[in-house]
Amino acid sequence: MGSFLGVFMDATLITLVLALAASGLAVVFGLIGVVNMGHGAFLTLGAYFTWAATQAGLPFLLAVLVSALAVGAVGLLLEIALIRHFYDRPFETLLLTWGMFLIITELIKIAFGTDFRNIASPLPGTLSLGDLQIPAYRLVVSLFTILLLLGLGLLLFRTSMGLRVRALVQQQESAALLGLNIALLYRQVFTLGAALAGLAGALISPMLSIDPYIGNVFLVRSFFVVTLGGLGQILGGTVVGSFIIGGSETLFALFSSQVVAQTIVFVLAIVLLRFRPTGLLGSGRR
């Protein structure tokens, strides 16, 4: 029983951390259909900004907030300068955001170098649950992820902005005829997605060594999470997709190496998308 509980807890924590990492992409890709290849770079920026802020003496929580806002500001500037001109051209948007990813990665190398950086865990130690020892910080981040996803759900279904965004998702032409500012809604969603990616990078940074390619670890997984869960399914879809990718990888790793487990999970994801191209919770409208 103890072994089963340990595996279940590991899978749950990994699922929620991956859901946090994928939340920004779920907003941008799921709601406005932008294949944002720069998502990994935004996550990396969040980690580096947090490291720089803590080195400057800011408390960790304040550093996380500043980093999320800073990455959101970067996303806003890029949306105004570049992205807004290509919303109706998905292939060009894909290439443009991939170029953003490459440029931001090189700028990070210039500004911070390629050496590994580390941030001390703000909550060192573990919490005991019977015979289990659960990393305290990872548990707090997982609980925060649940609150974050619930907050995004409330934003979409209980606010006027959420109503406008859902109208945009369901029928853009009708939303425009009703007088909605489509350009502003796209800008708000893209900026929110960038800020969420920066927030994820900031919160994940104490768990990993920070380098210019830290975002690569989560980029492909995030795309699988969003597409498997279903585009536009910010709450349920992100959790379901994260469990299939992150939780299943944990289970398969018990019987094989990490590389083999990742390969099995990605093959499983491709098979599922073959038979359910709109995602497990997708409605099929888009």
C-alpha positions, -999 to +999 in steps of 0.1 A: +000+000+000+028+024+009+045+018-025+012+024-044+006+056-024+041+068-032+037+062-069+003+079-069+016+109-050+046+112-074+023+110-104+000+136-089+027+161-082+043+157-116+009+160-132+002+193-115+037+207-121+032+199-158-002+215-158+014+247-144+040+247-171+013+241-198-012+267-185+001+296-206+001+275-238-034+262-229-046+298-228-029+310-260-032+279-282-065+268-268-084+301-270-070+320-299-054+292-319-018+306-319+008+279-321+031+297-297+065+281-301+079+309-279+062+294-249+094+276-238+114+308-241+088+327-220+091+300-193+129+302-194+127+340-191+106+336-160+132+313-144+161+337-152+142+368-141+135+351-108+171+342-103+182+377-111+156+392-088+166+369-059+202+378-065+193+414-062+178+407-028+141+404-035+121+379-014+113+348-035+075+354-037+080+390-048+106+378-073+081+354-087+055+382-091+079+406-107+091+378-131+056+369-142+047+406-148+080+411-167+074+382-190+039+393-195+052+427-206+076+410-230+047+391-244+027+423-248+055+441-266+059+411-290+022+410-296+020+446-305+052+446-327+048+413-344+021+387-335-010+409-341-002+411-378-003+373-383-033+360-364-051+349-396-019+332-410-012+302-387+018+288-405+035+322-405+027+326-368+043+292-361+075+303-379+074+337-362+071+323-327+098+297-334+120+326-345+111+344-312+121+313-293+156+312-310+162+349-306+151+350-269+173+320-262+204+336-277+197+369-259+195+349-226+229+334-234+243+368-240+228+383-209+233+354-184+258+331-200+254+294-204+264+283-169+239+266-147+221+288-122+204+276-090+178+291-067+176+278-032+142+262-024+121+287-003+106+256+015+134+231+020+127+198+036+098+173+033+064+167+048+057+133+063+026+113+052+030+080+070+061+065+055+061+090+026+083+120+025+068+146+002+090+176-009+074+206+008+079+231-020+067+208-047+036+201-027+029+239-023+034+245-060+010+217-068-017+231-045-011+265-061-016+250-095-050+237-085-060+272-073-045+288-105-066+265-128-097+272-108-090+309-110-086+306-148-120+288-149-136+316-129-120+341-152-135+324-183-169+316-169-177+343-143-163+375-157-172+399-186-137+393-201-143+356-201-177+360-217-161+381-245-133+355-250-157+326-252-177+345-278-145+351-297-137+314-296-171+302-306-178+327-335-154+355-343-175+371-370-206+373-348-185+387-319-171+414-342-206+423-354-217+427-317-190+453-313-164+434-294-128+447-298-113+415-313-078+429-315-078+439-278-091+404-268-063+387-287-038+410-271-051+403-236-051+366-241-016+365-256-003+387-228-020+365-201-005+334-217+030+349-217+026+359-180+014+324-171+045+309-188+067+333-169+049+325-136+055+288-143+092+293-150+095+313-118+078+287-096+096+257-113+131+273-111+139+261-076+132+225-087+157+225-115+191+238-125+184+269-147+200+270-182+190+287-215+172+255-226+151+248-195+120+257-214+127+229-240+119+204-213+083+216-211+076+229-246+068+196-264+051+182-233+029+213-231+018+209-267+008+173-260-010+183-229-031+210-246-039+189-277-047+158-258-069+175-232-088+194-259-083+230-273-102+255-251-105+231-222-084+252-198-094+234-166-103+198-172-083+194-205-051+207-190-054+183-160-063+153-181-036+160-207-010+165-179-019+132-163-015+113-195+019+129-203+033+134-168+015+109-147+018+080-172+055+087-176+059+082-139+041+049-140+060+036-170+093+047-155+088+021-127+093-007-153+117+009-177+143+037-181+132+073-182+139+076-219+118+045-227+090+058-205+090+091-224+089+073-257+060+051-247+040+081-235+046+101-267+036+072-288+005+067-267-003+104-271+001+102-309-022+071-311-048+089-289-047+120-312-051+097-342-085+085-330-095+117-311-079+146-330-099+172-311-086+159-278-102+138-251-124+166-239-126+186-271-160+194-286-149+191-322-162+226-331-127+239-338 
